[in-house]
């Protein structure tokens, strides 16, 4: 076990030395890898923020339940019991008196409300379902519509479906973009490792002559590819964070113009670790392909 750890530790140290021995070439390679990972990484963060924006948008994921005008307190209690039983998510009761007061506070509505002989508004419930998939929202709307003393159930299902379709399209485009840049990252690592193998051809020949195994020869190159990819992933995370910092002010100003508040949230430690891990895996894959093909001429 100690020998195995020592071998891998030596391979890792060798990878660090190779990376540090050519700082300019290493920096350029890291920039290429970082940029290749930045675009899909930023796309993921952008879609995540759009998803949150959709959740926070007024009425996007709410179902409004309006009672009959002749509904009694007992009828309201029955609806509350059904909402608890179905465990649909959060909900709140809006009595018709409160709804009328809100209407009176609206611009230009005070005189109109005062002229009404009676309160024309019904009691209502505003429901925020836990499952916000368009199909689930539509099923819930139909179920609630069949409850007694329910006059109308409102759900902007068309808006929700359009927004969900847009997110699905964005995810598909993001996966396609990630696949293209992943292939580019593998190609960059492949070429870098190939040049290193060619430059160390004499050393590899001598190592084989004295009995070095293929695993021993390949291991430092694998670590180099993984290390280069991981550092490129961290650089990509830094670029994404920098871009979000630059966009935070304009996005906040734009949200305030529409009477809302929205702030971009940055990727957390798990997302950053995932980006670095993705870079390491792709770098390792590129190194494996390169070493396997380059070492064939030594056979």
ZADRENLUM-48814 format. One line per field, with one value per residue (C-alpha): residue number from 1; residue in one letter; chain; x, y, z. Coordinates in steps of 0.2 Angstrom, whole numbers, plus 5000, padded with zeros to 4 digits. Each point is the difference from the previous one (the first is absolute). Layout:
N
i = [NUM  ...]
aa = [A  ...]
ch = [A  ...]
u = [X  ...]
v = [Y  ...]
w = [Z  ...]
//
This chain:
299
i = [1  2  3  4  5  6  7  8  9  10  11  12  13  14  15  16  17  18  19  20  21  22  23  24  25  26  27  28  29  30  31  32  33  34  35  36  37  38  39  40  41  42  43  44  45  46  47  48  49  50  51  52  53  54  55  56  57  58  59  60  61  62  63  64  65  66  67  68  69  70  71  72  73  74  75  76  77  78  79  80  81  82  83  84  85  86  87  88  89  90  91  92  93  94  95  96  97  98  99  100  101  102  103  104  105  106  107  108  109  110  111  112  113  114  115  116  117  118  119  120  121  122  123  124  125  126  127  128  129  130  131  132  133  134  135  136  137  138  139  140  141  142  143  144  145  146  147  148  149  150  151  152  153  154  155  156  157  158  159  160  161  162  163  164  165  166  167  168  169  170  171  172  173  174  175  176  177  178  179  180  181  182  183  184  185  186  187  188  189  190  191  192  193  194  195  196  197  198  199  200  201  202  203  204  205  206  207  208  209  210  211  212  213  214  215  216  217  218  219  220  221  222  223  224  225  226  227  228  229  230  231  232  233  234  235  236  237  238  239  240  241  242  243  244  245  246  247  248  249  250  251  252  253  254  255  256  257  258  259  260  261  262  263  264  265  266  267  268  269  270  271  272  273  274  275  276  277  278  279  280  281  282  283  284  285  286  287  288  289  290  291  292  293  294  295  296  297  298  299]
aa = [X  X  X  X  X  X  X  X  X  X  X  X  X  X  X  X  X  X  X  X  X  X  X  X  X  X  X  X  X  X  X  X  X  X  X  X  X  X  X  X  X  X  X  X  X  X  X  X  X  X  X  X  X  X  X  X  X  X  X  X  X  X  X  X  X  X  X  X  X  X  X  X  X  X  X  X  X  X  X  X  X  X  X  X  X  X  X  X  X  X  X  X  X  X  X  X  X  X  X  X  X  X  X  X  X  X  X  X  X  X  X  X  X  X  X  X  X  X  X  X  X  X  X  X  X  X  X  X  X  X  X  X  X  X  X  X  X  X  X  X  X  X  X  X  X  X  X  X  X  X  X  X  X  X  X  X  X  X  X  X  X  X  X  X  X  X  X  X  X  X  X  X  X  X  X  X  X  X  X  X  X  X  X  X  X  X  X  X  X  X  X  X  X  X  X  X  X  X  X  X  X  X  X  X  X  X  X  X  X  X  X  X  X  X  X  X  X  X  X  X  X  X  X  X  X  X  X  X  X  X  X  X  X  X  X  X  X  X  X  X  X  X  X  X  X  X  X  X  X  X  X  X  X  X  X  X  X  X  X  X  X  X  X  X  X  X  X  X  X  X  X  X  X  X  X  X  X  X  X  X  X  X  X  X  X  X  X  X  X  X  X  X  X  X  X  X  X  X  X]
ch = [A  A  A  A  A  A  A  A  A  A  A  A  A  A  A  A  A  A  A  A  A  A  A  A  A  A  A  A  A  A  A  A  A  A  A  A  A  A  A  A  A  A  A  A  A  A  A  A  A  A  A  A  A  A  A  A  A  A  A  A  A  A  A  A  A  A  A  A  A  A  A  A  A  A  A  A  A  A  A  A  A  A  A  A  A  A  A  A  A  A  A  A  A  A  A  A  A  A  A  A  A  A  A  A  A  A  A  A  A  A  A  A  A  A  A  A  A  A  A  A  A  A  A  A  A  A  A  A  A  A  A  A  A  A  A  A  A  A  A  A  A  A  A  A  A  A  A  A  A  A  A  A  A  A  A  A  A  A  A  A  A  A  A  A  A  A  A  A  A  A  A  A  A  A  A  A  A  A  A  A  A  A  A  A  A  A  A  A  A  A  A  A  A  A  A  A  A  A  A  A  A  A  A  A  A  A  A  A  A  A  A  A  A  A  A  A  A  A  A  A  A  A  A  A  A  A  A  A  A  A  A  A  A  A  A  A  A  A  A  A  A  A  A  A  A  A  A  A  A  A  A  A  A  A  A  A  A  A  A  A  A  A  A  A  A  A  A  A  A  A  A  A  A  A  A  A  A  A  A  A  A  A  A  A  A  A  A  A  A  A  A  A  A  A  A  A  A  A  A]
u = [5000  5014  5009  4984  4997  5019  4998  4985  5007  5016  4989  4990  5016  5007  4984  5002  5018  4995  4987  5011  5015  4991  4990  4995  4994  4991  4992  4994  4993  4991  4992  4994  4993  4993  4991  4993  4993  4994  4987  4990  5003  4993  4985  4996  5001  4989  4987  5000  4997  4986  4992  5000  4994  4985  4996  5001  4989  4983  4986  5011  4999  4984  4983  4985  4985  4984  4985  4982  4993  4987  5014  4999  5014  4996  5003  5017  5004  4997  5011  5014  4998  5002  5015  5008  4995  5008  5016  5001  5013  4998  4984  4991  4982  4995  4983  4989  5001  5019  4999  4988  5012  5014  4989  4996  5019  5002  5002  4983  4990  4995  4985  4994  5001  4991  4985  4997  4985  5009  5016  5001  5016  5001  5010  5016  5015  5017  5009  5019  5002  5016  5000  5001  5001  4987  4992  4998  4993  4987  4995  4998  4990  4988  4999  4996  4987  4989  5000  4983  4997  5015  4994  5017  5018  5012  5017  5011  5005  5004  5013  5007  5001  5009  5012  5003  5003  5012  5010  5000  5007  5013  5005  5002  5010  5011  5003  5005  5011  5008  5003  5009  5011  5004  5006  5011  5007  5004  5009  5010  5006  5003  5012  5009  5003  5005  5014  5006  5001  5010  5012  5003  5002  5018  4995  4986  5011  5013  4986  4993  5018  5002  4983  4988  4982  4988  4990  5015  5004  4981  4996  5009  4992  4983  5002  5006  4985  4988  5010  4999  4982  4996  5009  4991  4984  5004  5005  4984  4991  5010  4995  4981  5001  5008  4987  4986  5008  5000  4982  4993  4998  4991  4989  4995  4996  4990  4990  4996  4994  4986  4996  5008  5016  5011  5019  5010  5006  5018  5005  5003  5014  4992  4998  5018  5006  4989  5008  5017  4996  4993  5016  5011  4990  5001  5018  5003  4991  5010  5016  4995  4996  5016  5011  4992  5003  5017  5008  4995  5016  5011  4992]
v = [5000  5012  4996  5003  5017  5005  4996  5011  5013  5000  5001  5015  5009  4997  5007  5016  5001  4999  5012  5013  4997  5008  5014  5009  4984  4995  5017  4999  4983  5004  5015  4990  4987  5013  5009  4983  4996  5018  5001  4984  5005  5017  4993  4988  5015  5011  4986  4997  5019  5000  4986  5010  5015  4990  4993  5018  5008  5005  4987  4988  4986  5004  4993  5012  4992  5011  4994  5003  5016  4991  4989  4999  4999  4982  4998  5010  4988  4985  5007  5003  4981  4994  5011  4992  4983  5001  5008  5011  5011  5018  5009  5015  5006  5017  5005  5010  5015  5000  4999  5015  5010  4997  5005  5016  5004  4998  5016  5006  4986  5008  5010  4985  4988  5013  5001  4981  4995  4984  4991  4991  4991  4982  4991  4993  4989  5003  4983  4998  4982  4990  4992  5013  4989  5007  4983  4998  5018  4996  4984  5010  5013  4988  4991  5016  5006  4985  5004  5007  5018  5004  5013  5001  4995  5010  4994  5008  4983  5007  5011  4986  4988  5013  5004  4981  4997  5014  4993  4983  5007  5010  4984  4990  5014  5001  4981  5002  5014  4991  4985  5010  5009  4984  4992  5016  4998  4982  5005  5013  4988  4987  5011  5007  4982  4994  5014  4995  4982  5004  5012  4986  4986  4996  4999  4988  4989  4999  4997  4986  4992  5000  4991  5015  4994  5009  5005  5008  5010  5005  5005  5018  5004  4995  5011  5014  5000  4999  5014  5011  4997  5003  5016  5005  4997  5011  5014  4998  5001  5016  5007  4996  5009  5015  5001  4999  5013  5012  4996  5001  5019  5002  4985  5007  5017  4992  4991  5016  5008  4987  5002  4984  4994  4987  4996  4987  4986  4993  4982  4992  4989  4984  5008  5006  4983  4992  5011  4996  4982  5001  5008  4987  4985  5007  5004  4982  4994  5010  4995  4981  5001  5010  4988  4985  5005  5008  4986  4987  5005  4994  4982]
w = [5000  5005  4983  4990  5009  4997  4982  4998  5010  4989  4984  5007  5005  4982  4993  5010  4995  4982  5001  5009  4988  4986  5008  4984  4991  5015  5002  4982  5002  5016  4991  4986  5012  5011  4986  4993  5017  5004  4986  5006  5018  4998  4990  5014  5013  4988  4998  5019  5003  4987  5008  5017  4991  4993  5018  5007  4987  5006  4996  4990  5012  5009  4998  5005  5007  5000  5011  4995  5007  5011  5008  5019  5013  5001  4981  5002  5014  4989  4986  5013  5006  4982  4997  5016  4995  4982  5007  4984  5008  5007  5000  5007  5002  4994  5007  4989  5012  4998  4981  5000  5011  4988  4985  5009  5001  4982  4990  4993  5008  5017  4993  4990  5015  5011  4987  5001  5010  5006  5000  4983  5004  5006  5013  4992  5003  4992  4999  4997  4995  5005  4983  4986  4985  4987  4999  5019  5001  4987  5009  5017  4991  4994  5016  5010  4987  5005  5018  5007  5001  4989  4986  4990  5001  4991  4994  4986  4994  4982  5008  5011  4985  4989  5014  5003  4982  4999  5014  4992  4984  5009  5009  4984  4992  5015  4999  4982  5003  5015  4989  4986  5013  5009  4983  4998  5018  4996  4984  5009  5013  4987  4990  5016  5006  4983  4999  5017  4995  4985  5010  5012  4988  5005  5018  4997  4990  5014  5013  4990  4998  5019  5002  5003  4998  4988  5016  5007  4984  4997  5018  5000  4983  5007  5015  4990  4989  5015  5009  4985  4998  5018  5000  4984  5009  5015  4988  4991  5017  5003  4983  5003  5017  4992  4987  5013  5010  4985  4996  5017  5000  4983  5004  5016  4992  4986  5013  5010  4984  4999  5019  5006  5008  4993  5003  4990  5012  4997  4999  5016  5006  4993  4983  5000  5005  4986  4988  5005  5001  4982  4994  5009  4992  4983  5002  5006  4985  4988  5008  4999  4982  4996  5010  4993  4982  5003  5009  4986  4990  5015  4998]
//
